[in-house]
Amino acid sequence: MSEKFSSGPTITQWRISYYSRKGLHHYLCLMLFVMTDRDLITGEFKRTLDDRFRLSLPGEIAELVSDDRGETIVVKEQFGCLSLWAAKQWQSRIDSGVDLIRQKIQAGRMQERWSEVQRLGRLLSTRQSTVKLANRSRLLIPEGFRGFLGVEPNQEVMIVGAVICLEIWNPDAWLERLKEDMPQFNPLFKELTS
């Protein structure tokens, strides 16, 4: 298990290269505002859920994804994976996107896309939950998120630093993700650092 915390390029620099090529310029501006001067969240840890779906996070990482009250945002990312975000970061990200959509609706630019707007609204309604970490590092996985993670009590999970957030993975889903992503490490690293 690696418990390495690194500093280096700011998260902003990583996100600029990746997202500007994808054309998500509004997201890019938000990340410039929110992500500067934060440590990169890295490392891979194996932990076990207790019988009440509680999970002990590595202390130093828990500090990076929680505020001074110990609150963090749990987010459904993809089936078998939840992510943890610092509340202020996440809320800024969501508020910026929702404001942009609101402006498009008010300008009459979304009339042909109501079904997509409704789908986004449903996902926004169920995607995230604010939770308070007990003792600054113990997470109780919210009830509506347990089935999405797909791990039963007293089973292992993988905790993975994803640079800008912390991810909690079902071990089988994590292995599948690694099989897909690991061959692309060198090209991705080269693209993001050039």
Secondary structure, DSSP 8 states (H G I E B T S, - for coil): -B---B--S-HHHHHHHHHHHHT-HHHHHHHHHHSTT--BB--EEEEE--TTSEEE--HHHHHHTS-TT-EEEEEEEETTEEEEEEHHHHHHHHHHHHHHHHHHHHTT--GGGHHHHHHHHHHHHHHEEEEE-BTTTEEE--HHHHHHHT--TT-EEEEEE-BSSEEEE-HHHHHHHHHHHGGGHHHHHHHHH-
